[in-house]
């Protein structure tokens, strides 16, 4: 088995850049959640409108856009369903058997 290459050196600029990128990523994720909430509220209104006014085909043209109710594949809440079928002990055994995951922590040194 070939030896692993040594890791590249790490400099202060790398750490500072990492922290900056992480902060920007978290800010964008917060903004994305807020935008998702806003668009979800509008989507609910549009869906209700399409259901109410779309007729048998549940679609309607409004302001140059076709609003339609489209039936897709459902999703299963796996965790709750697994606990219901296999029991809490089996779920806890799976959680306990899960391998540990490495995670980077970066904090200012004292």
N, C-alpha and C positions, 0 to 999 in steps of 0.2 A: 504494500500500500504506500503510495507516494506521500512524502511529508507535506503538511500544509504550509502554504506561504505565510510568513509572519504578517500580522495586521499592519496596515499603513499607519504612519505616525499621526497623532492627533494634536492639533494646535488650538490655541485659544480662539482663533477666528472660526474654527470648525464648530466649537461648542457654542459660541455666540451666534453663529449663523443658524445652527440647529434650534436654539431657543427662540430666535426670531421667527423662523419658519413655523415652529410649533404654535407660537402665539398667533401668528397670522392664520394658520389652519383652524385653530379653535375659534377665532373671530369669525371666519368665513362659515364654519359649521353652525355657529349661533345664528348668523344672518340667514343661512339656508333653512334652518328650522323655522325661523320666523316667516320667511317667504313661503315655505311649505304650508304653514298654518294658514296664512292669508289666502293662498291659492286653493287650499282645501276647502275653506269656507265658501269661496266663490264656486268651486266645483260642486259642492253640495247644493247650492242654489240652482246652478245650471242643470244638474241631474234632476232635481225636483221639478223644474220647469219642463224638461223633456218628458218626464213621466206624465205630468199633468196635461200637457198640450201636444204630445207626440202622436196621439192616436194609437191605432193597433200596432203599427210598426215601431212605436216609441222613438220616432225621429221627427225633427221639425227644422225648417230653415228659418233662421233668425239673424237679421242684419248681415246676410251674406255668408253665414256659417251654418253647417248642419250640426245640430245638437242631437245626439242619439244615445239611447241606453244600449250598451253592449254587454252581453253576459259573458263573463270569462270564467276561467277555472278558479275554484275556491281554494283557500289555503287552510291547512290544519295547524292549530296551535299545538305543536308537537310535544312540548314539555308537559302541558296539562293532560294531553291525550295519553302520553306514555305513562304518567303517574296513575291515570284512571285505569288503564289496561293492566299494567305490570305491577303497580303498587309503589308506594313511597320508598320502601326498602330497596327495591331494584333501582329506582332513580338515584337514591343516595349512594348506592354501590357504584353506579356508573360515574357519578360525580367524583367519588373518592378515587376511582381508578384512572381518572383523567391525568395524563402526564403534565408535569409542571411546565409553565411557559416562561421564557425569559422576557423581561421587560426592562427597557432602559430608564434609569432615573438620573436626572441631572439637576443638581441643586448647587447653590453658591457655597463654597467652602467657608468655614468659620475663620 
